[in-house]
Amino acid sequence: MPNYAIVENGLVINTVAAEPDYAAQQGWVKFDGEVGIGWGYADGKFVDTRVIPPPVDAPPAPTKEELLAQLQAIQAQIQAL
C-alpha cells in the first residue's frame, strides 16, 4: 500500500498508508522515501523544514576540590545531627 502525506497550508500534518483511489479522493499527496510530520510541501516537493535544536553540551564534571568541599559540607551536616 502506498504512503501519502496529509498536507494543510503547505505543511505535512500526518502520513498514512492508503489505497490510491481513497487517497486521491482525500487530496493526499503520494510520496516515496522519507517524509514526516512537520515537513513542508511546495511546488510538488517535500522539504524537511523542521528545526532541530543544536546538541547541548553536558556541564563540566566537578573538580576533585569541588567534590571534597561538597563532602566536607555533607559531613558537617551529619555531625550536626
The first five atom37 places (N, CA, C, CB, O) and aatype in JSON, in Angstrom:
{
  "aatype": [12, 14, 2, 18, 0, 9, 19, 6, 2, 7, 10, 19, 9, 2, 16, 19, 0, 0, 6, 14, 3, 18, 0, 0, 5, 5, 7, 17, 19, 11, 13, 3, 7, 6, 19, 7, 9, 7, 17, 7, 18, 0, 3, 7, 11, 13, 19, 3, 16, 1, 19, 9, 14, 14, 14, 19, 3, 0, 14, 14, 0, 14, 16, 11, 6, 6, 10, 10, 0, 5, 10, 5, 0, 9, 5, 0, 5, 9, 5, 0, 10],
  "atom_mask": [
    [1, 1, 1, 1, 1],
    [1, 1, 1, 1, 1],
    [1, 1, 1, 1, 1],
    [1, 1, 1, 1, 1],
    [1, 1, 1, 1, 1],
    [1, 1, 1, 1, 1],
    [1, 1, 1, 1, 1],
    [1, 1, 1, 1, 1],
    [1, 1, 1, 1, 1],
    [1, 1, 1, 0, 1],
    [1, 1, 1, 1, 1],
    [1, 1, 1, 1, 1],
    [1, 1, 1, 1, 1],
    [1, 1, 1, 1, 1],
    [1, 1, 1, 1, 1],
    [1, 1, 1, 1, 1],
    [1, 1, 1, 1, 1],
    [1, 1, 1, 1, 1],
    [1, 1, 1, 1, 1],
    [1, 1, 1, 1, 1],
    [1, 1, 1, 1, 1],
    [1, 1, 1, 1, 1],
    [1, 1, 1, 1, 1],
    [1, 1, 1, 1, 1],
    [1, 1, 1, 1, 1],
    [1, 1, 1, 1, 1],
    [1, 1, 1, 0, 1],
    [1, 1, 1, 1, 1],
    [1, 1, 1, 1, 1],
    [1, 1, 1, 1, 1],
    [1, 1, 1, 1, 1],
    [1, 1, 1, 1, 1],
    [1, 1, 1, 0, 1],
    [1, 1, 1, 1, 1],
    [1, 1, 1, 1, 1],
    [1, 1, 1, 0, 1],
    [1, 1, 1, 1, 1],
    [1, 1, 1, 0, 1],
    [1, 1, 1, 1, 1],
    [1, 1, 1, 0, 1],
    [1, 1, 1, 1, 1],
    [1, 1, 1, 1, 1],
    [1, 1, 1, 1, 1],
    [1, 1, 1, 0, 1],
    [1, 1, 1, 1, 1],
    [1, 1, 1, 1, 1],
    [1, 1, 1, 1, 1],
    [1, 1, 1, 1, 1],
    [1, 1, 1, 1, 1],
    [1, 1, 1, 1, 1],
    [1, 1, 1, 1, 1],
    [1, 1, 1, 1, 1],
    [1, 1, 1, 1, 1],
    [1, 1, 1, 1, 1],
    [1, 1, 1, 1, 1],
    [1, 1, 1, 1, 1],
    [1, 1, 1, 1, 1],
    [1, 1, 1, 1, 1],
    [1, 1, 1, 1, 1],
    [1, 1, 1, 1, 1],
    [1, 1, 1, 1, 1],
    [1, 1, 1, 1, 1],
    [1, 1, 1, 1, 1],
    [1, 1, 1, 1, 1],
    [1, 1, 1, 1, 1],
    [1, 1, 1, 1, 1],
    [1, 1, 1, 1, 1],
    [1, 1, 1, 1, 1],
    [1, 1, 1, 1, 1],
    [1, 1, 1, 1, 1],
    [1, 1, 1, 1, 1],
    [1, 1, 1, 1, 1],
    [1, 1, 1, 1, 1],
    [1, 1, 1, 1, 1],
    [1, 1, 1, 1, 1],
    [1, 1, 1, 1, 1],
    [1, 1, 1, 1, 1],
    [1, 1, 1, 1, 1],
    [1, 1, 1, 1, 1],
    [1, 1, 1, 1, 1],
    [1, 1, 1, 1, 1]
  ],
  "atom_positions": [
    [[0.85, -1.17, 0.0], [0.0, 0.0, 0.0], [0.91, 1.24, 0.0], [-0.98, -0.01, 1.23], [1.83, 1.32, 0.81]],
    [[0.66, 2.19, -0.87], [1.5, 3.39, -0.96], [1.34, 4.31, 0.25], [1.17, 4.15, -2.23], [0.34, 4.25, 0.96]],
    [[2.33, 5.16, 0.45], [2.31, 6.14, 1.53], [1.88, 7.5, 1.0], [3.69, 6.24, 2.21], [2.22, 7.88, -0.12]],
    [[1.13, 8.21, 1.82], [0.61, 9.53, 1.45], [0.82, 10.51, 2.59], [-0.88, 9.45, 1.07], [0.82, 10.14, 3.76]],
    [[1.0, 11.76, 2.22], [1.1, 12.84, 3.2], [-0.2, 13.62, 3.19], [2.31, 13.77, 2.89], [-0.75, 13.93, 2.13]],
    [[-0.68, 13.94, 4.37], [-1.83, 14.81, 4.51], [-1.26, 16.21, 4.71], [-2.78, 14.37, 5.71], [-0.61, 16.5, 5.72]],
    [[-1.51, 17.08, 3.74], [-0.89, 18.41, 3.72], [-1.95, 19.47, 3.92], [-0.14, 18.65, 2.39], [-2.99, 19.48, 3.26]],
    [[-1.68, 20.38, 4.86], [-2.55, 21.54, 5.09], [-1.69, 22.78, 5.11], [-3.37, 21.4, 6.41], [-0.72, 22.86, 5.86]],
    [[-2.04, 23.76, 4.3], [-1.31, 25.03, 4.24], [0.19, 24.83, 4.02], [-1.54, 25.81, 5.53], [1.01, 25.53, 4.62]],
    [[0.54, 23.87, 3.17], [1.93, 23.65, 2.83], [2.74, 22.91, 3.87], [0.0, 0.0, 0.0], [3.97, 22.88, 3.8]],
    [[2.06, 22.31, 4.86], [2.73, 21.61, 5.93], [2.16, 20.2, 6.09], [2.61, 22.39, 7.25], [0.94, 20.02, 6.1]],
    [[3.04, 19.21, 6.19], [2.59, 17.83, 6.4], [2.12, 17.7, 7.84], [3.74, 16.8, 6.08], [2.89, 17.91, 8.78]],
    [[0.83, 17.34, 8.0], [0.28, 17.19, 9.35], [0.17, 15.73, 9.76], [-1.08, 17.86, 9.44], [-0.02, 15.42, 10.94]],
    [[0.28, 14.82, 8.77], [0.25, 13.38, 9.08], [0.67, 12.61, 7.84], [-1.17, 12.94, 9.56], [0.63, 13.13, 6.72]],
    [[1.06, 11.36, 8.05], [1.34, 10.46, 6.94], [0.54, 9.19, 7.15], [2.87, 10.15, 6.84], [0.33, 8.75, 8.28]],
    [[0.1, 8.59, 6.05], [-0.73, 7.4, 6.12], [-0.41, 6.47, 4.96], [-2.23, 7.77, 6.1], [0.11, 6.89, 3.93]],
    [[-0.72, 5.2, 5.15], [-0.7, 4.23, 4.06], [-2.15, 4.05, 3.64], [-0.02, 2.84, 4.48], [-3.02, 3.82, 4.49]],
    [[-2.43, 4.14, 2.35], [-3.82, 4.09, 1.9], [-3.91, 3.55, 0.48], [-4.46, 5.49, 1.98], [-2.92, 3.5, -0.25]],
    [[-5.11, 3.16, 0.12], [-5.39, 2.76, -1.26], [-5.37, 4.0, -2.14], [-6.75, 2.01, -1.37], [-5.86, 5.05, -1.72]],
    [[-4.82, 3.9, -3.34], [-4.7, 5.07, -4.21], [-6.01, 5.81, -4.47], [-4.12, 4.66, -5.51], [-6.03, 7.04, -4.44]],
    [[-7.09, 5.08, -4.73], [-8.37, 5.74, -5.02], [-8.85, 6.57, -3.83], [-9.42, 4.7, -5.38], [-9.29, 7.71, -4.0]],
    [[-8.76, 6.0, -2.64], [-9.2, 6.71, -1.45], [-8.32, 7.94, -1.2], [-9.18, 5.78, -0.23], [-8.82, 9.01, -0.88]],
    [[-7.01, 7.76, -1.35], [-6.08, 8.87, -1.14], [-6.36, 10.01, -2.12], [-4.63, 8.39, -1.29], [-6.31, 11.18, -1.74]],
    [[-6.66, 9.67, -3.35], [-6.96, 10.7, -4.35], [-8.23, 11.46, -3.96], [-7.13, 10.07, -5.75], [-8.29, 12.68, -4.12]],
    [[-9.24, 10.75, -3.46], [-10.48, 11.41, -3.02], [-10.22, 12.39, -1.87], [-11.51, 10.37, -2.58], [-10.87, 13.43, -1.78]],
    [[-9.27, 12.06, -1.02], [-8.96, 12.9, 0.14], [-8.02, 14.05, -0.21], [-8.34, 12.05, 1.23], [-7.88, 15.0, 0.56]],
    [[-7.38, 13.97, -1.38], [-6.43, 15.01, -1.77], [-5.06, 14.84, -1.14], [0.0, 0.0, 0.0], [-4.29, 15.79, -1.04]],
    [[-4.76, 13.61, -0.72], [-3.48, 13.33, -0.1], [-2.4, 13.24, -1.17], [-3.54, 12.03, 0.73], [-2.7, 12.96, -2.33]],
    [[-1.15, 13.47, -0.78], [-0.03, 13.51, -1.71], [0.84, 12.28, -1.52], [0.79, 14.81, -1.52], [1.34, 12.03, -0.43]],
    [[1.02, 11.52, -2.6], [1.83, 10.3, -2.54], [3.3, 10.67, -2.4], [1.6, 9.42, -3.8], [3.77, 11.65, -2.98]],
    [[4.02, 9.85, -1.62], [5.47, 10.05, -1.51], [6.18, 8.71, -1.41], [5.8, 10.92, -0.29], [5.63, 7.71, -0.96]],
    [[7.42, 8.73, -1.84], [8.34, 7.61, -1.69], [9.5, 8.12, -0.85], [8.82, 7.04, -3.08], [9.87, 9.29, -0.94]],
    [[10.07, 7.27, -0.06], [11.2, 7.71, 0.76], [10.74, 8.24, 2.09], [0.0, 0.0, 0.0], [9.72, 7.81, 2.64]],
    [[11.5, 9.2, 2.61], [11.24, 9.73, 3.95], [10.52, 11.06, 3.88], [12.55, 9.88, 4.72], [11.0, 12.01, 3.26]],
    [[9.38, 11.11, 4.52], [8.6, 12.34, 4.7], [7.95, 12.2, 6.06], [7.53, 12.56, 3.54], [7.53, 11.1, 6.44]],
    [[7.86, 13.28, 6.81], [7.27, 13.18, 8.13], [6.48, 14.42, 8.51], [0.0, 0.0, 0.0], [6.49, 15.43, 7.82]],
    [[5.81, 14.29, 9.64], [5.03, 15.4, 10.17], [5.97, 16.58, 10.4], [4.31, 15.0, 11.51], [7.07, 16.43, 10.93]],
    [[5.53, 17.76, 9.98], [6.32, 18.96, 10.13], [7.1, 19.35, 8.88], [0.0, 0.0, 0.0], [7.66, 20.44, 8.81]],
    [[7.14, 18.46, 7.9], [7.83, 18.79, 6.64], [6.98, 19.78, 5.86], [8.1, 17.51, 5.79], [5.77, 19.85, 6.03]],
    [[7.63, 20.54, 5.01], [6.93, 21.46, 4.12], [6.65, 20.79, 2.79], [0.0, 0.0, 0.0], [7.32, 19.82, 2.41]],
    [[5.65, 21.31, 2.07], [5.32, 20.8, 0.75], [4.97, 21.99, -0.14], [4.14, 19.78, 0.8], [4.02, 22.72, 0.13]],
    [[5.76, 22.17, -1.2], [5.51, 23.27, -2.13], [6.04, 22.89, -3.5], [6.16, 24.59, -1.64], [7.06, 22.21, -3.61]],
    [[5.35, 23.32, -4.52], [5.75, 23.08, -5.91], [6.01, 21.59, -6.18], [7.0, 23.88, -6.23], [6.92, 21.24, -6.93]],
    [[5.19, 20.74, -5.56], [5.3, 19.3, -5.8], [6.47, 18.63, -5.12], [0.0, 0.0, 0.0], [6.79, 17.48, -5.44]],
    [[7.11, 19.31, -4.18], [8.27, 18.73, -3.49], [8.12, 18.84, -1.98], [9.56, 19.42, -3.95], [7.6, 19.82, -1.45]],
    [[8.6, 17.8, -1.3], [8.64, 17.79, 0.15], [10.0, 18.31, 0.6], [8.37, 16.37, 0.72], [11.03, 17.97, 0.01]],
    [[10.0, 19.13, 1.65], [11.23, 19.69, 2.2], [11.19, 19.55, 3.71], [11.43, 21.18, 1.77], [10.21, 19.93, 4.35]],
    [[12.26, 19.02, 4.28], [12.33, 18.9, 5.74], [12.62, 20.27, 6.32], [13.42, 17.87, 6.17], [13.75, 20.74, 6.3]],
    [[11.58, 20.91, 6.84], [11.71, 22.27, 7.38], [11.69, 22.28, 8.9], [10.59, 23.15, 6.85], [11.66, 23.34, 9.53]],
    [[11.72, 21.1, 9.49], [11.7, 21.04, 10.95], [12.99, 21.66, 11.5], [11.54, 19.58, 11.46], [14.06, 21.52, 10.92]],
    [[12.85, 22.33, 12.62], [14.01, 22.91, 13.29], [14.52, 21.89, 14.3], [13.65, 24.28, 14.0], [13.81, 21.49, 15.22]],
    [[15.76, 21.48, 14.1], [16.36, 20.52, 15.02], [17.3, 21.31, 15.93], [17.13, 19.38, 14.24], [18.25, 21.94, 15.47]],
    [[17.02, 21.26, 17.23], [17.85, 22.05, 18.14], [19.29, 21.54, 18.15], [17.26, 22.02, 19.56], [19.53, 20.34, 17.98]],
    [[20.24, 22.45, 18.36], [21.63, 22.01, 18.41], [21.87, 21.15, 19.65], [22.58, 23.22, 18.4], [21.14, 21.28, 20.63]],
    [[22.86, 20.29, 19.61], [23.14, 19.48, 20.79], [23.56, 20.35, 21.97], [24.24, 18.44, 20.47], [24.2, 21.39, 21.8]],
    [[23.19, 19.91, 23.13], [23.51, 20.65, 24.34], [24.72, 20.0, 24.98], [22.3, 20.69, 25.32], [24.74, 18.79, 25.22]],
    [[25.73, 20.81, 25.26], [26.92, 20.29, 25.92], [26.6, 19.96, 27.37], [28.09, 21.31, 25.84], [25.88, 20.7, 28.05]],
    [[27.13, 18.84, 27.83], [26.95, 18.47, 29.23], [27.78, 19.41, 30.1], [27.37, 16.98, 29.47], [28.85, 19.86, 29.69]],
    [[27.27, 19.7, 31.28], [28.07, 20.57, 32.15], [29.39, 19.88, 32.5], [27.28, 20.93, 33.45], [29.46, 18.65, 32.52]],
    [[30.41, 20.66, 32.77], [31.7, 20.04, 33.09], [31.61, 19.26, 34.4], [32.8, 21.11, 33.19], [30.87, 19.63, 35.3]],
    [[32.37, 18.19, 34.48], [32.4, 17.38, 35.69], [33.04, 18.2, 36.82], [33.17, 16.05, 35.46], [33.96, 18.98, 36.56]],
    [[32.57, 18.02, 38.05], [33.18, 18.76, 39.15], [34.65, 18.35, 39.35], [32.38, 18.54, 40.46], [35.05, 17.21, 39.08]],
    [[35.41, 19.3, 39.81], [36.82, 19.0, 40.08], [36.94, 18.23, 41.4], [37.67, 20.32, 40.13], [35.98, 18.14, 42.17]],
    [[38.12, 17.69, 41.63], [38.37, 16.96, 42.86], [38.16, 17.88, 44.06], [39.81, 16.38, 42.87], [37.58, 17.48, 45.07]],
    [[38.62, 19.12, 43.95], [38.48, 20.08, 45.04], [37.0, 20.38, 45.33], [39.22, 21.38, 44.7], [36.6, 20.48, 46.49]],
    [[36.21, 20.52, 44.28], [34.77, 20.79, 44.46], [34.09, 19.61, 45.14], [34.1, 21.08, 43.1], [33.24, 19.8, 46.02]],
    [[34.44, 18.4, 44.74], [33.85, 17.2, 45.37], [34.25, 17.1, 46.83], [34.28, 15.93, 44.62], [33.42, 16.77, 47.68]],
    [[35.51, 17.39, 47.13], [35.95, 17.35, 48.53], [35.21, 18.39, 49.36], [37.46, 17.57, 48.62], [34.85, 18.13, 50.51]],
    [[34.98, 19.58, 48.8], [34.25, 20.62, 49.52], [32.81, 20.18, 49.78], [34.27, 21.95, 48.72], [32.28, 20.42, 50.86]],
    [[32.18, 19.55, 48.8], [30.82, 19.04, 48.98], [30.8, 17.97, 50.06], [30.26, 18.46, 47.65], [29.9, 17.95, 50.91]],
    [[31.79, 17.08, 50.04], [31.87, 16.01, 51.03], [32.01, 16.6, 52.43], [33.06, 15.08, 50.72], [31.34, 16.16, 53.37]],
    [[32.88, 17.6, 52.57], [33.07, 18.23, 53.87], [31.79, 18.9, 54.35], [34.21, 19.24, 53.81], [31.47, 18.85, 55.54]],
    [[31.06, 19.53, 53.45], [29.8, 20.17, 53.84], [28.79, 19.15, 54.29], [29.24, 20.99, 52.69], [28.07, 19.37, 55.27]],
    [[28.71, 18.02, 53.6], [27.78, 16.96, 53.98], [28.18, 16.35, 55.31], [27.71, 15.88, 52.9], [27.32, 16.07, 56.14]],
    [[29.49, 16.13, 55.52], [29.97, 15.58, 56.78], [29.63, 16.53, 57.94], [31.48, 15.33, 56.72], [29.27, 16.07, 59.02]],
    [[29.75, 17.82, 57.72], [29.41, 18.8, 58.76], [27.92, 18.72, 59.09], [29.78, 20.24, 58.31], [27.53, 18.83, 60.26]],
    [[27.08, 18.54, 58.08], [25.64, 18.42, 58.31], [25.34, 17.16, 59.12], [24.88, 18.39, 56.96], [24.49, 17.17, 60.01]],
    [[26.03, 16.07, 58.79], [25.82, 14.81, 59.52], [26.26, 14.97, 60.99], [26.61, 13.64, 58.84], [25.57, 14.51, 61.91]],
    [[27.39, 15.61, 61.19], [27.89, 15.84, 62.56], [26.9, 16.67, 63.36], [29.26, 16.54, 62.54], [26.74, 16.46, 64.56]],
    [[26.23, 17.61, 62.7], [25.28, 18.49, 63.4], [24.04, 17.73, 63.84], [24.88, 19.66, 62.5], [23.32, 18.18, 64.74]],
    [[23.77, 16.59, 63.23], [22.59, 15.82, 63.62], [22.89, 15.13, 64.91], [22.2, 14.79, 62.53], [22.04, 14.41, 65.43]]
  ]
}
